[in-house]
Amino acid sequence: MRFMMFVVVTAMVMFGTAVTVTQAADQKVTLMLGGKHCDSYSNDVETALKKVPGVKNVDLKSMPGHAVVETEAGKAKPEDLETAVNGVKGSGWNCTGKVMK
């Protein structure tokens, strides 16, 4: 009987104090794209956005003229995404990105 009570109490302590870790949900950020001839350089925009820490996926097809960026919660700041797009430029062309609220 003592052994059974010991097992029950031990199980209650072990499972009753278990810590549950949950991950925050991923976030989606939509950027409106612009700039001279930027639409011709979508691969460069995608590459630049994927270099931002925390970016998981970049969708440039579902919304023409926009980038829908999936990020890990709290890892990629919207302004970092804008900076990445604004850095995509070359001789006679450039891209701009503005986070849509």
Secondary structure, DSSP 8 states (H G I E B T S, - for coil): -HHHHHHHHHHHHHHHT---------EEEEEEEESTTGGGGHHHHHHHHHTSTTEEEEE-SSSTTEEEEEE-TTTS-HHHHHHHHHT-EETTEE-EEEE--
